[in-house]
Amino acid sequence: MTDNFLQKFEEKVMVLLAELETVRKEVIQLRLDNANLKSEKLNYTKKLQALVSLFDTLNAPEQHHAHEAVNAEEEFATA
């Protein structure tokens, strides 16, 4: 009786350990995905800011902000 109980208990523990390892790997993958998404968000934020800056320079008098427009275009191209 006790041998059967211990065997079933050991089997359940092994199943739980396997599930725990699977969840641990999923957490690692999700952390990597999250880091990648944060990096993408930062890149898109920089591009959006450069684009908004470019639009702002287009709305301002051309003589006053011609230099800023060139800088914004360069920023957008490199972001």
One Martini backbone bead per residue (centre of mass of N, CA, C, O) as a GRO file, in nm:
protein
   79
    1MET     BB    1   0.060   0.061  -0.024
    2THR     BB    2   0.302   0.257   0.019
    3ASP     BB    3   0.437   0.206  -0.252
    4ASN     BB    4   0.203   0.312  -0.426
    5PHE     BB    5   0.190   0.590  -0.307
    6LEU     BB    6   0.486   0.674  -0.365
    7GLN     BB    7   0.470   0.636  -0.670
    8LYS     BB    8   0.244   0.844  -0.722
    9PHE     BB    9   0.385   1.080  -0.591
   10GLU     BB   10   0.634   1.079  -0.774
   11GLU     BB   11   0.480   1.124  -1.040
   12LYS     BB   12   0.356   1.397  -0.962
   13VAL     BB   13   0.621   1.543  -0.911
   14MET     BB   14   0.734   1.506  -1.197
   15VAL     BB   15   0.509   1.657  -1.341
   16LEU     BB   16   0.547   1.926  -1.191
   17LEU     BB   17   0.843   1.970  -1.276
   18ALA     BB   18   0.787   1.981  -1.579
   19GLU     BB   19   0.589   2.219  -1.565
   20LEU     BB   20   0.785   2.416  -1.433
   21GLU     BB   21   0.991   2.418  -1.665
   22THR     BB   22   0.798   2.524  -1.880
   23VAL     BB   23   0.728   2.790  -1.734
   24ARG     BB   24   1.017   2.895  -1.714
   25LYS     BB   25   1.062   2.915  -2.021
   26GLU     BB   26   0.828   3.109  -2.076
   27VAL     BB   27   0.933   3.341  -1.903
   28ILE     BB   28   1.191   3.387  -2.056
   29GLN     BB   29   1.056   3.446  -2.330
   30LEU     BB   30   0.880   3.684  -2.230
   31ARG     BB   31   1.116   3.864  -2.147
   32LEU     BB   32   1.239   3.887  -2.426
   33ASP     BB   33   0.991   4.000  -2.568
   34ASN     BB   34   0.966   4.251  -2.389
   35ALA     BB   35   1.239   4.375  -2.459
   36ASN     BB   36   1.183   4.399  -2.762
   37LEU     BB   37   0.931   4.578  -2.740
   38LYS     BB   38   1.067   4.813  -2.595
   39SER     BB   39   1.264   4.874  -2.822
   40GLU     BB   40   1.056   4.928  -3.041
   41LYS     BB   41   0.911   5.156  -2.897
   42LEU     BB   42   1.152   5.346  -2.885
   43ASN     BB   43   1.197   5.367  -3.189
   44TYR     BB   44   0.909   5.472  -3.260
   45THR     BB   45   0.920   5.721  -3.081
   46LYS     BB   46   1.155   5.858  -3.224
   47LYS     BB   47   1.022   5.871  -3.503
   48LEU     BB   48   0.774   6.033  -3.417
   49GLN     BB   49   0.923   6.279  -3.307
   50ALA     BB   50   1.062   6.349  -3.574
   51LEU     BB   51   0.801   6.385  -3.737
   52VAL     BB   52   0.675   6.607  -3.565
   53SER     BB   53   0.908   6.801  -3.599
   54LEU     BB   54   0.878   6.824  -3.903
   55PHE     BB   55   0.590   6.937  -3.900
   56ASP     BB   56   0.656   7.187  -3.734
   57THR     BB   57   0.850   7.311  -3.946
   58LEU     BB   58   0.630   7.334  -4.171
   59ASN     BB   59   0.447   7.541  -3.997
   60ALA     BB   60   0.677   7.720  -4.003
   61PRO     BB   61   0.882   7.939  -4.092
   62GLU     BB   62   1.126   7.869  -4.320
   63GLN     BB   63   1.370   8.055  -4.238
   64HIS     BB   64   1.380   7.984  -3.926
   65HIS     BB   65   1.359   7.632  -3.973
   66ALA     BB   66   1.552   7.493  -4.179
   67HIS     BB   67   1.758   7.352  -3.993
   68GLU     BB   68   1.554   7.175  -3.832
   69ALA     BB   69   1.448   7.010  -4.071
   70VAL     BB   70   1.710   6.866  -4.132
   71ASN     BB   71   1.745   6.734  -3.854
   72ALA     BB   72   1.477   6.575  -3.855
   73GLU     BB   73   1.534   6.408  -4.106
   74GLU     BB   74   1.787   6.270  -3.995
   75GLU     BB   75   1.657   6.141  -3.748
   76PHE     BB   76   1.443   5.973  -3.899
   77ALA     BB   77   1.646   5.808  -4.075
   78THR     BB   78   1.812   5.689  -3.810
   79ALA     BB   79   1.570   5.561  -3.626
   0.00000   0.00000   0.00000
